[in-house]
Amino acid sequence: MQASVYRLREQGIKLPRPSPPRSGDVLLGTVDRGDKKLMQARLVNGTQDLLPPLFGALITRVTRNGMVIQGAEMSSRVAGSSKSKVATHRQTWWVLVMCNSADGIDVLDEIANGEDPLFPEPTPDASPPAWQRARGA
């Protein structure tokens, strides 16, 4: 899907403001890492990765403007070296999905209004989960 991606972390540390957006195709799929299958999120332009892929990707929030994807970003500790150790850091993407209704919206509306996409607030009209209803809580 065509999208603009804002990175919310740098080397695992939450940024005070999202990074400038990178636009491309967001691809979600599984990848084999040893004996494990992990969900992977990639931002690509054709065959070129525009951002380091997210491993163990998990969609944690979906809104009318886009979604939040969290995962682990892996990078070489020494740039350009294929024999160096790999550093793994938490990463969060705010993904603005490109669609016809996106015209005229504030791209970072949720963030600009003080909402944190990492910690969504529960909606007041949402019914409690089934396990809470069963307990009478």
MARGUTOR-98581 format. One record per residue (C-alpha): residue in one letter; residue number from 1; x, y, z. Coordinates in steps of 0.1 Angstrom, whole numbers, plus 5000, padded with zeros to 4 digits. Example, Ala and Ser with C-alpha at 12.3 -4.5 7.8 and 13.67 -1.06 7.14 Angstrom:
A;1;5123;4955;5078
S;2;5137;4989;5071
end
This chain:
M;1;5000;5000;5000
Q;2;5012;5035;4992
A;3;5021;5054;5024
S;4;5042;5080;5041
V;5;5061;5066;5071
Y;6;5072;5087;5101
R;7;5098;5071;5124
L;8;5091;5078;5160
R;9;5124;5064;5175
E;10;5161;5067;5168
Q;11;5183;5038;5181
G;12;5154;5028;5203
I;13;5149;5062;5220
K;14;5116;5080;5215
L;15;5121;5112;5194
P;16;5106;5145;5206
R;17;5090;5149;5172
P;18;5085;5123;5144
S;19;5111;5122;5117
P;20;5104;5137;5083
P;21;5082;5113;5063
R;22;5095;5088;5037
S;23;5070;5078;5010
G;24;5068;5044;4993
D;25;5050;5011;4994
V;26;5045;4995;5028
L;27;5048;4957;5026
L;28;5038;4933;5054
G;29;5048;4897;5054
T;30;5066;4869;5071
V;31;5103;4861;5069
D;32;5123;4832;5082
R;33;5150;4840;5108
G;34;5166;4808;5117
D;35;5139;4784;5130
K;36;5114;4813;5136
K;37;5089;4830;5113
L;38;5087;4867;5120
M;39;5063;4893;5107
Q;40;5082;4919;5088
A;41;5073;4955;5077
R;42;5092;4971;5049
L;43;5090;5005;5032
V;44;5102;5001;4996
N;45;5104;5019;4963
G;46;5105;4991;4937
T;47;5131;4967;4950
Q;48;5150;4993;4972
D;49;5144;4995;5009
L;50;5138;5032;5019
L;51;5141;5024;5057
P;52;5155;4994;5076
P;53;5129;4967;5078
L;54;5110;4961;5111
F;55;5113;4925;5124
G;56;5086;4911;5147
A;57;5063;4938;5133
L;58;5030;4943;5150
I;59;5002;4967;5141
T;60;4993;4983;5174
R;61;4968;5009;5164
V;62;4946;5017;5134
T;63;4930;5051;5129
R;64;4911;5069;5101
N;65;4944;5084;5089
G;66;4967;5054;5092
M;67;4983;5029;5116
V;68;5011;5024;5141
I;69;5036;4995;5135
Q;70;5060;4985;5162
G;71;5090;4962;5158
A;72;5127;4958;5160
E;73;5151;4975;5136
M;74;5185;4958;5130
S;75;5215;4976;5118
S;76;5253;4971;5115
R;77;5272;4987;5143
V;78;5299;4997;5118
A;79;5285;5013;5086
G;80;5293;4993;5055
S;81;5308;4963;5073
S;82;5293;4929;5066
K;83;5313;4912;5094
S;84;5304;4935;5123
K;85;5279;4927;5150
V;86;5243;4937;5146
A;87;5226;4962;5169
T;88;5188;4957;5175
H;89;5166;4986;5186
R;90;5129;4991;5191
Q;91;5113;5012;5164
T;92;5078;5026;5158
W;93;5064;5037;5125
W;94;5034;5061;5122
V;95;5021;5051;5087
L;96;4998;5075;5069
V;97;4981;5055;5042
M;98;4976;5074;5009
C;99;4940;5074;4998
N;100;4916;5099;4982
S;101;4902;5109;5015
A;102;4936;5120;5028
D;103;4934;5153;5010
G;104;4931;5183;5033
I;105;4939;5164;5066
D;106;4965;5173;5091
V;107;4991;5145;5086
L;108;5000;5144;5122
D;109;4966;5152;5136
E;110;4967;5126;5164
I;111;5002;5136;5175
A;112;4996;5174;5171
N;113;4966;5171;5194
G;114;4987;5156;5221
E;115;4976;5120;5215
D;116;5004;5095;5217
P;117;5001;5067;5191
L;118;5022;5045;5213
F;119;4997;5046;5241
P;120;4961;5049;5227
E;121;4934;5060;5251
P;122;4904;5037;5254
T;123;4872;5050;5238
P;124;4846;5058;5265
D;125;4817;5041;5246
A;126;4836;5009;5240
S;127;4821;4978;5257
P;128;4844;4960;5281
P;129;4861;4928;5268
A;130;4842;4895;5271
W;131;4863;4883;5300
Q;132;4854;4914;5320
R;133;4817;4910;5312
A;134;4818;4873;5322
R;135;4833;4882;5356
G;136;4808;4910;5362
A;137;4835;4936;5365
end
